[in-house]
Amino acid sequence: MLFTERCRLWLEQFALSDRPDAERLLREFQFVDADTFNHNLSTLITSKLPRDEPAAFYVEREVSSTTMTMYPQKRKSRGRGKKPTLRAEGLARDVVRPRYVNQVVGSEGVIASLVSQLQRGNPARRWVAPSTDILREMHVRHLVVVTDLIGSGSRISKYLSLLWNTRSIKSWNSYHKARIWVFAYGATNYGLRVAIQHRSSPTVEFVSECPTLRSVTSGAALKALCKRYSPEKIDSLGYKQVGALIAFAHGCPNDVPAIFRLNSKFVKRPWKALFPGRTTLSIVVDDEPDALELALDTLGFGSIKHSGAYSRASVQQKKMIVFLCAQSRGRRHWNSMTLATGLRLEEIEQLRMSAMAQGYLSGHGRLTQAGFALLKKMRKTRRILSKSYAPSAKQSYYPTSLRAPR
């Protein structure tokens, strides 16, 4: 089933008076396809980690409350009259561990495949959850935790504690012999603070800011809408009320509002989720030009997409226009730039260099007079059609796709 049809059916469940807010909520939602997820996250990791220094990858996943350390610990004597110390020995916790009797694997399966590819690309300097013998013999300097989303921050905090509670790792970190990293595709502002404030003081890097009901425009109205139609009252806005507005090709996180991921169990109030069972298998994403036009709408430059100059521009020129629009709105850091434009990390860097070469950006990364003049000219260009593109009051408008990064 095409996503446009699923989208229409999902929106029709809302009352007519609530449908404009529902459409706005859907337009704010971000869908990350598999290629974009793997490409951007692997690019981020390889660009930030020192290539010639040994690194160990750990895949973040759910751990039981009884699991306290990443490695088994054994007592080691320090000599007569001295208190024995704990020393990490053996293998790390499983990278992928099925959580249910029917062997269901979560997002850790996708992450495990990604880090395995990174390891194969540099086997002499990269390992996946290596034993303590490898950590010591190869003098591994970087302990890297990889995840898809830092939502509430609870799960990443628990996983970081596994490393921190391992006495040998804590000692290496204290003596600056090992550095702990966290790499994620998306991160909410709240979850990011939780991760950064962990006792291990990790270096946290992420591809894109995750939109939430707190961060988007008219968030209060959208939050009330999610609560009103939620098939579940306890976590109506997602786990710990995070209200994340993001889904990946490998699944929809539990931090997302319940109306996106849960079907109603009540006969009197039926509800069919957009991602039932948190699956996104049948989602279809529109092509790149539409994604760029949606980015223009998000940035408040929707009139540009109707101009003749924009319609005649190549895809690369359109990307440059979207990039400059984001710059003019203060989206200068690549985290917020990826969220606003949907462009890939290396595309953003290439556009930045090209814009500076053409005189649209200054050396400090700010729009020059030439850059502002170009956007002003684009906005003043005569529209292709004279009639308004806004939907009429009598006509229902259905977004054709979730906002998809490219």
C-alpha positions, 0 to 999 in steps of 0.5 A, a space after each residue: 500500500 502506498 504511503 499516501 493512502 496510509 496517510 490519508 486513512 490515518 488522517 481521516 480518523 481525526 474529527 474535521 475540527 482536529 484535522 488541521 492540527 493532525 496534518 501539521 503534526 504529520 508534516 513535522 514528523 521525520 522518516 529516515 530511510 535505511 540508506 540515509 540512516 546507514 550512510 549518515 551515521 557511518 559518515 559521522 563515525 568515520 569523520 569524528 573518530 581518529 582513524 589511526 587509533 584503536 577503537 572498540 564498538 559497542 551496540 546499545 541495547 536493552 539490558 536486564 536490571 541485574 546486569 551491572 558491568 560490560 565485562 565479568 570482573 575477578 578479584 586480583 591480589 595486590 600483595 600482602 596487607 593490601 585490599 584486592 582489586 577488581 579486574 575485567 576479564 573475558 568477553 563483553 556482553 552480547 552485541 545482539 540478544 533476543 528479548 523475547 521467546 520468539 527471538 525478536 531483535 530490536 534496532 541493535 540488529 541494524 546497528 550491529 550490521 553497521 558497526 561490523 561494516 566499519 570493522 571490516 573496513 579497518 580490521 587492524 584498528 576496529 573491533 566489535 565488543 572485543 575481549 579484555 585481552 584485545 583491549 589491553 594488547 592493542 591499547 584500545 583508546 576509544 570505546 564507542 557506543 552506537 545507537 539510533 536515537 537518544 530519546 529519554 536518555 534512560 537506555 543510553 545512560 544504563 548502557 554507559 553505566 555498564 562501561 563505567 561500572 567495569 573497574 578497569 575501564 573506569 580506571 583507564 578513563 580516569 587516567 585518560 588512557 581511554 575515551 568513551 564516545 556515543 554516536 547516534 543518528 538522532 537526539 532529543 534535547 532532553 536525552 542529549 543532556 542526560 547522556 552528556 551528564 553521565 558520570 563517564 563524561 562521554 563525547 556525544 555526537 549525533 547526525 540530526 536533532 530529533 523533533 519533539 512535541 516540545 520543539 516544534 511550532 504549536 507544540 502545545 496544541 499538537 501535544 493535546 491532540 496526541 493525548 486526546 486521541 491516544 489509545 493508551 493514557 499512561 504513555 500517550 506521548 511516548 516513553 517518559 512523555 518524550 514525544 519524539 517525532 521520528 521513525 526509521 526504516 527498521 522501526 518506530 521508537 517507543 518514544 513516539 506518541 501512541 497514536 503513531 504506533 498503537 492500535 486501539 483495543 477498545 471497540 467503542 473507540 477504534 484506532 489504527 496506528 500509522 506504524 502498527 506494532 512499531 513497524 515501518 515496512 510499507 512506508 514509501 518515501 517521495 523523491 528528492 525534489 519533493 523533499 527539498 520543497 518540503 524543506 523550503 516550506 519548513 524554513 519559511 521560504 515556500 514561495 521560492 518553490 513556485 518561482 520559474 528560476 527554481 523550477 528551471 534549476 538543477 537538483 544541485 542548484 536547488 540544494 544550494 538554495 535550500 542550504 542558503 535558506 537554512 543558513 539565513 534562519 540560523 541553522 549553521 551547525 550541521 546537526 540542525 542543518 540536517 534536520 531542516 534540510 534533509 541533506 546528507 552530511 557530506 552534501 552539507 560540507 560540499 555546499 558549504 565549501 561551494 557557497 564560500 567559493 561563490 561568495 555566498 558565505 563568509 569565512 565565519 559561515 554567515 550569509 554575505 550580501 550576495 547570499 541575501 541578494 540571491 534569496 531576495 531575488 528568488 523570492 521576488 521571481 514571478 510565480 509560475 501560476 497565478 492562483 494560490 497554492 494553499 488548500 481551500 477551506 473546503 478541500 482536505 489536504 493530505 501530506 504526500 510523505 513524511 519529511 525524509 532526509 536525503 
